[in-house]
Amino acid sequence: MAKKMADKMTGFVRAYIEKHDLIQTGDSVVVGLSGGEDSVCLLSVLRELAGEMGFSLRAVHVHHGIRGAEADEDMEFCRRLCGDWDVPFEGIRVDAAGTAARQKRSLEEAARSERYRVLEECRKKAKAQRIAMAHHRRDEAETVLWNLFRGTGLKGLAGMEPANGCVIRPLLDVPKESIRAYMEEKGLSWRLDSTNEEEGCTRNRLRLRLLPYVEEEINRQAVAHVCQTAQIAGKADRYLRGQAEKWLEKEQEPERKQESEREKADGREEKGGKIEPCGRICVSAGRLAGEEEILQEYIVRLACERMGGLTDISARHIAAALSLLEKRQGAAASREVRLAGQIRVRHSYGQLIFERGEGEAACRTEDWAVPEPQTYPARIRLGGKIAELQVFSYDKMQEIPTNQYTKWLDYDKIERPLIFRNRRPGDYFYMAGGGRKTVKAYMIDQKIPAKERDGVAVAACGSHVMWIEGRRLDEGVKVTEDTKVILQIKMYGGEEDGEDSGSDS
């Protein structure tokens, strides 16, 4: 009877760990041990569960260097506790104030950042699988309210997760009152952090003033109800994210097939590694505009995340990107907005294009001379692309390829030296009937976005272009009844294969 609360706590945490798959048999778990009531409770409960669930423990205390002798005593308390409990311990000092000054952040943010950095370094060094933190139900309510007051979406309203990467929170659904009852029943001592009682920190004011007032004047179950709402918000967030992932995966299916072709092509080389993608995401603006607004927001946010820039993306940035879907009278063919994290989004000829950096052509080429016949077959790397060249006798029974990225040229009609390169000012090609057209004019007619034109490869002799990558051939090098020898150019790593109104054989 005397251990009723302790047994109940241990059973509750075990069930929570199993429900959310927080710890596996054989795992090593690093416990973030501050010495406070919550972290001592966590270490005690996990210590009781370690044997029966088959995992090992170690504790790490981070000394932030901001409370002088009090912080020194906290570290020593943790060291003695772990010694008494036979738990491996490591205490590490950091300069949170110095980090805050260098990074121009609040002391609270810098301390948190340093704490997680140290815990992750210790996890890796110990080859552990998990970092256990002592956040509980009241911490969850504070987080939800803090996010709400600052402005947030469903993800912020969902608060903290039971597991986030390597970080787990086994006490997240435990009331603060249960932690206190457990500690008193077990006769455990803990350290008090004086800074937790200072109201200069916003989180402290939420904990010390707002939540007590709400519980006393509005609803005693306010914390539990906030956490219930967070769980609902979390379910909605996960569902919408899942829908956004399905939508984006379907939209990117052709690009993945093209990437597969690139990898297969590069695998046939004796030397050379994987062809790197150009680092952009393209989606149909029309299809995106046809979705519900909430799903549009999730799709854009997911695209930004995959570009590696979600950390600094806010609701304002998402709204700016979605504004590109609006139809504007007399608007230019291409419009763009620049977001955080060097991400920019362009609406160009029906496509919403996500890119990183300044938007320079990602697949630029250099000048590469086409080899002489005795060296065929040949492969030429053009930036992030590969041109595969073959020369063979023309059999008139063969069908001329219509694929944009496999083209046949009459080898005997090619002007030499034939060079692979980017387009240049003054480039031109001949059309049916003998007329001449500049490559620039052709690209404008084909609605190729201006900032992508320099990334298109051409095969040319001087300014005379014989072939425009993925588009068309010069009239003079097309295969005819008189053709005897074929030069086949097959490209890997260009845009999506398919028919185009401006391409011809």
N, C-alpha and C positions, 0 to 999 in steps of 0.2 A: 504493500500500500504506500510505503514511504517513497517509492520510486515511480509512482504512477505517472507524473508529468514527464520524467526523463524517458521512461519506456514509450510513452505516447509520442514524444518528440522524435525519438530514434526511429520508430515505426513509420511516422509520417514522412520523415526525410528519406528513408529507404524507398518508400512507395513513390515519392516524387522523383528520385533519381532514376528508378526503373521506368516510370511513365515517360520521362523525357530523355531516356537513354543517355544520362549525363556521364556515367562512369562504366567502363567495361572491366571484366575480370582481367587482371594482369596490368591494369593501368597504374601509372605513377602520377600522383596528384600533388601539385604545389599549392599550399594554402597561403593566401595573403593574410598575414597575422599582424594586425596593428597593436594588439594588446587590449583593445576595447571589448566591451561586453559581447558584441555580435560575433567578432572574429574568434574569440575564445570559445564561445558556444559552438561555432562551426567546427573548429578543430576538435573539440571534445566529441561531438556527434560523429564526425567522420572517423575519428580514432576508434569509436565503438563499432562502426560498421566495416572498417577496413578488413578485419579478419574474416568475417562471414561473407563479405562480398568479393574478397580476393583482390584488393588494390593496396598500394603502398602510399605513404604520406611523407611529406617534408614541408617545412614552414619557412617562409621568407618574410622578414620584417624590413620595411623601407623607412629609413630615418631621413626626413625631409630637410633637416638642418634649419628649422625655423622656430623651435620652442626651447632651445638651450638645454638646461639640465633636465627639464621635464621630459624631453624627447629622449635624452640619454637613459633616463630611468625606464621609459617605455621599452626601449630595446633590451635593456638588461632583464626586465620582467619577462619578456618573451623568450629570452635565452634560457632563463631558469625554468620557466614553464615547460619548454620543449625538452630540457634536460630531465626534468622529473617524469615526463611522459614518454621518454625515450623516442622522441621525434626528431629527425635530422633538422638542424636549424641553420639559417644563414641570415645575418643582419648586414644591410648595405646602406651606406650613406650617400645622399645626393644633395645637390645645391638647388633646391626648388626656387629660391629667390633669384639666384643668378639666371636660371632658365627663364623665369618670368620676365626679367629685365631684357635678356637677349632677344626673346621671342615677342616681346611687347604683349604679354598676356597677363591675365590676373594670376595672383599667387595660387588661388584655388585650382585653376585650370592647369597651371604648370606642375603643381604637385601631383595632380591626378595623372597627367601625361607621363611624368617621371616614374610614378609608381607602377603603371602598366608596362612601361618600357623595361624596368628592372625585373619585374615578374616574368616577362616574356624571355628576357635574356637568361634568367635562372632556369626557366622551364627547358629551354633549348640545351643549356649546359648539362642539366640533369637528365636529358632525354626523356622528360616527362610528357604525358599526353594532355594533361588538364591543368588549369589554374582555377582554383576555387575561391570565390569571393563571397562575403557574408551579407550581401544585400538581402533585405527582407521586405515584407509587405508594406511597411510604412515608407521605406526607401522608394518602393515602386510608386506609391501614391505621390510622393514628393516629386519624383521624376516626371510623372504624367502632368501634374499641375504646372511644373516649371516649363515643360515643353508647351503646354496649352497657353500659358500667359505670354510666352515669347512668340507664339505663332507656329503652328505645326500642322502636318497632315496626319493621316491615319497611323503611319509608322511611329510618329512621335507620341500619339495618344496611346499606342500599344505599350509604351514604356520600355522596360528592360525585358530581355528574353531569358528563359532558363539557361540557354546555351547560346553563345555568340562566338563562333570559331572555337578556340581552345578554352575560352573563359566560361565557367559554369557557375550557377548561383543556386546551390541546393536549398537555401533557406528562403527563396524568393516568395513563396506562398505562406510563410510562417509569420503570424502576428508578432509584433514587438513584445506584447505582453507575455506570450508563450516563451520567448527567449529569456525574459526576466525571471519567469517562474522556474524554468529549467535551471538557470544559473543558481538561483537561491536554493532549490531542492538539492542540487549537487554540491552546494557549498563552495562554489568556485568564485575566485576573485578576478578582478579585471582593472584596467587602467582607465582613468577619465581624461579625455583630451579637452583641455580648457578652451581651445578654439571653437569647439562645438557649441559653446554657450555664448559665443559672441555674435551679435546680430548684424554685424557689418556685411556678412555674406548672405546673399539672397536665399540660398538653400536653407541656411540656418533660420532665417525669418519665416520661411514656409513651415519649417519643423517646429519652431518655438512659439510662433504666434498664430499663423493662419490655421493650421490643422487643429490645434487645441480649441480655438474659437469655434470652428465649424463643428467639431465633435460635441462641444458643450451647448452651442446655441441652435444648431440645425439638425444634426443627426449623429447619434453615437456610433453608427456603423458607416460613417462617411468614408473612412479609409478602405474598408472592405468593398464598398460600392464603387469607389474610384478604380480599384483593382479589377473588379468584375467588368467594368466598362473597358478597361485596358485590354482584357482578354478578348472581348468582342471586337474591339478595334484591331487587335492583332490578327484575328481570324479573317476579318475583311481585308486587311492589308495583304496577308499571305495569298488570299484568293485572287485579288486583283493583280498582284505581282505575277502569280501563276498564269493568269490570262494574258498579261503583257508578254511574258516569256514565250507562250505558245504563238502569239501573234507575230512577234519579232522573229522567232525561229522559222515560221512559215514564210515570212517575207524574205529571210536571208537564205532560204533553201537553194535558190539558183547560185548564189555566191559561194555556198559551201561546196556545191558540185564543181564549180570552177576551181576552187582551191584544191579539191581532190585531184583534179587534172594537173594542176601545177606540181603537186607533190609527186605524182606518178612520173611526170616529165623529168623532174629534177632527180628522181631516183634512178633514171636511166643514164645519168651522167657518171663518169668515172670519178670526177672531182667536183667539189662544190657541195654546199649544204642546201638547206631548205630555202625556198623562195619566200621572202617575207611579204605578208600582205601589205597593201598600201595604207592601212590604218584608217579606214573610214567606214561608216555605216550608211547605206542608202535605203530609204523606204519610199513607197508611193505616197505622195502627199494626198492624193484623192482618196485612197483607201484609209489612210489615217484620219482624214477629215470626216469620214463616214462612221467612225466609231464614237461611242459615248465619250463625253468630255473627260470623265474621271479616268477612263481607260487610256485616252490620249495622253493624259498626264503621266500615267504609269509607264507607258511605252517610251515617252521621251526621257523620263528619269532613268529607265533601264538602259536606253541607248547611251546616255551620258555616263552611266556606271561602267558600261563595257568599253567606253573610250578612256576609262581610268580617271574620271574627273568628278565623281559624285560628291566627294567630301564637301566641296564649296558650292554645290548647286542648290539654290533655294527655290521657293515657289515663284519668286519674281523671275528667275531665269527660265523656269519651265513655261511660264506664261509668255515670256518674250519669244521662246522658240515656237510655241503654238500660234503666236500671232502671224507667223509666216504662212499659215494655212488660209488666212483671210484673203478673199479676192478683193483686189483694189483696182478701181478704174484707172486705166493708163499706167499701171505699175510696170516696172521693168521686168524683163524675163527672169533675172536673177536678183534675189534679195538675201540678206544674211544678217544674223545677230551674233555677237560674241558673248560667250558665257564665261563662267569662272573656269579655272584650271586649264586655260589655253584651248578650250573647246569652242568651236564656232559651228553654227548651223546655217545651211543655205537652202533656200527654195529655188531650185533651178529646173526649169522645163518639166514640171510635174513631179520632181523628186525632192524629198527632204533629206539633205546630206549632212551627216555629223562628221566633223574632222577635228583633229588636234593640230596645234601649232598655227602658223601663219597662213596655211593653205597653199603653200607652194606645191607644185606638181610632185606627187610622191613617187612616181615611177619615171624619173627622167632617164634619158639615155645618153651615151657618148657616141662618137663616130666609130663605126665598125665596118671595115671593108668586107664585101662578100668574097669568099675565097674562090680560087680557080677550080675548074671541074675535077681535077685529080684529087682534091682534098675532101670531096663529098663522100658520105653525108657529113654535115657539119652542124655544130650547135654554137650559137652566139648568145652570150648573156647581155641583156640590155637593161641595166639597172635592176629592177625587180621582175624582169620578164626574160623569156628565152625564145629565140627564133631557131627553129629546127629547119635546116635546108636540105633538100634532096634534088638531084638531077637525074632524069631518066628519059628514055625514048618515049615518044608519044604514040600510044595505041589509040587509033580513032574510035575503037569500040569502048574505050573507057569513058565513064561519065565524069564530067568536070564538076569538082566539089562546089557546093553552094554555101558551105559553112563560111561565116565571115572570117574566121581565123585560120582557115586552110585555103590558100590561094595558089593557082597555077599561073605562071607567066611563061611567055614564049622566050626561051633562053637566048635564042639567036638575035632577038630584037632588043634585048636590054642594052642600054648605053652603059659604058664603063669609064671609070671605075664606079661600081655600084656601092653605095654607102648606106648603112643603117644609122639613123640619127633622129633628133627631134626636128620638128618643122622649123623653118626659118623665114624671115621676111623675104618676099620675092619668089617663094616656091610656087610652082604651077604644075599642071598636068593637062594632057590633051583629052578632049571629049569626042564623042561620036560626031562625025562631020568635019573634024579638023579644028574646031574651036578650042581656045585655050582658056583655062580658068585657074585663078589663084587658089591655093590651098586655104588661105584665110577666108576667102569668099565662100568656098565650099563648106567650111566648118561653121560659118555663120548660118548658111542655108540649112545645114543639118542640125542646128540648134545645139551644137556642142558648147557647153559653158566655157566662157573665156578663160577661166582659171584652170581648166583641164586641157586646153589645146596644146600647151607646151609639153604635156606628158604623152602625147600621141606619137608613136614611132612612124617614120616614113623610110622608104627605100628610094634613094635618089642618086642621080649623077649630076653634080652641080646643083642647080636650082630646079632641074627637071625631075619631078617626082614620078616614079613608076608605080608606087603602091602606098596607100595610106592605111595604116594598121586598122583592121576590123571594118574598113569602109569600102574602098573601091580601088580599081586598077586604072592606070593610064590606058587610053584606048589603043595605043601603039604596041603594047606588050600582051594584049589579050590573045588567048589561044584561038587559032583559026584552023581551017582545013589544011593550010600549008605548014602548020607547026610540025617540027620534027623532034625537038628536044624541049622538055618541060623543066622549069625551075619551080619547085614546090616550096612555099614558105608556110610553115605551121607555127603559130604563136601560142605560147602558154603564159598566163599571168596578165592578160588584158582584161577588158570588160567581159560581161556575160556573153557567151556564144548565142547566136540566134540570127534571125532575119532582120534586116533593117531596110527601110524604104529607100535609103540612098546607096545601098551596097549592090554590087553587080559582080558577075563572074567574068 
